[in-house]
Amino acid sequence: MSAQDKTGAQVLRVLSMLELLSGELPLGMSNKDIATALSVPASYVTRDAELLMDKGWVEKTPEGRFRITTRFSQLSVRSLRAFEKCAQQLEDMRRNYLLG
């Protein structure tokens, strides 16, 4: 497997992990449970979780479980606001077009 293929596989695993963890608040999931759910070795989960923790997307609970951080919801809120702004701009354009 080429380095590019490995990077692509890791990106997909990381995204899958975020999707999985998003439904497991507030307790999060253990390394073993994540590995089982994603059908990957636990060592992959450890490596991917470390990357996500370094970037602030995931945190480790005092019990040693992984869970998403508020950064995940902040991104969602920011995206929602951008969609709302876009909808307003489209509505303004439509109104201006109909009036002009």
C-alpha positions in Angstrom: 0.0 0.0 0.0 1.4 3.4 -1.0 1.9 6.3 1.5 -1.0 8.1 -0.2 -3.3 5.1 0.2 -2.4 4.8 3.9 -3.1 8.5 4.4 -6.4 8.1 2.7 -7.3 5.1 4.8 -6.4 7.0 8.0 -8.5 9.9 6.9 -11.5 7.6 6.4 -10.9 5.9 9.8 -10.7 9.3 11.6 -13.9 10.5 10.0 -15.6 7.2 10.9 -14.4 7.5 14.5 -15.8 11.1 14.7 -19.1 9.9 13.4 -19.1 7.0 15.8 -18.2 9.1 18.8 -20.7 11.8 18.0 -23.5 9.4 19.2 -21.7 8.4 22.4 -21.9 11.5 24.6 -21.3 12.0 27.4 -19.5 8.7 28.2 -17.5 8.2 25.0 -16.1 4.8 24.0 -13.2 2.6 25.0 -10.4 1.9 22.6 -11.5 -1.7 22.3 -15.1 -0.7 21.6 -14.1 1.7 18.9 -11.8 -0.9 17.3 -14.6 -3.4 17.3 -17.1 -1.0 15.8 -14.7 0.1 13.1 -13.3 -3.4 12.5 -9.7 -2.1 12.9 -6.8 -3.0 15.2 -6.8 -1.2 18.6 -3.4 0.2 17.7 -5.0 2.1 14.8 -7.6 3.6 17.2 -4.8 4.7 19.6 -2.9 6.4 16.8 -6.0 8.0 15.3 -7.3 9.2 18.6 -3.9 10.7 19.5 -4.1 12.7 16.2 -7.7 13.8 17.0 -6.7 14.8 20.6 -3.7 16.8 19.3 -6.1 18.7 17.0 -8.7 19.2 19.8 -11.5 17.1 18.3 -11.4 14.3 20.8 -10.5 14.1 24.5 -9.8 11.2 26.9 -12.0 10.9 29.9 -10.7 10.2 33.4 -11.9 6.6 32.8 -9.7 6.3 29.7 -12.6 6.5 27.2 -12.6 8.7 24.1 -15.3 11.3 23.4 -15.7 14.2 21.0 -15.1 17.7 22.3 -17.1 20.9 21.9 -15.0 21.7 18.8 -17.3 19.3 16.9 -20.4 21.3 17.9 -18.7 24.6 17.2 -18.0 23.5 13.7 -21.7 22.5 13.3 -22.9 25.8 14.5 -20.5 27.7 12.3 -21.7 25.7 9.3 -25.3 26.3 10.1 -24.7 30.0 10.4 -23.0 30.0 7.0 -26.0 28.2 5.4 -28.4 30.7 7.0 -26.3 33.6 5.6 -26.3 32.0 2.2 -30.1 31.5 2.3 -30.5 35.1 3.3 -28.3 36.3 0.4 -30.2 34.1 -2.0 -33.5 35.5 -0.7 -32.2 39.1 -1.1 -31.1 38.4 -4.6 -34.5 36.8 -5.5 -36.3 39.8 -4.0 -34.1 42.3 -5.8 -34.5 40.5 -9.1 -38.3 40.4 -8.8 -38.4 44.1 -7.8 -36.0 45.2 -10.5 
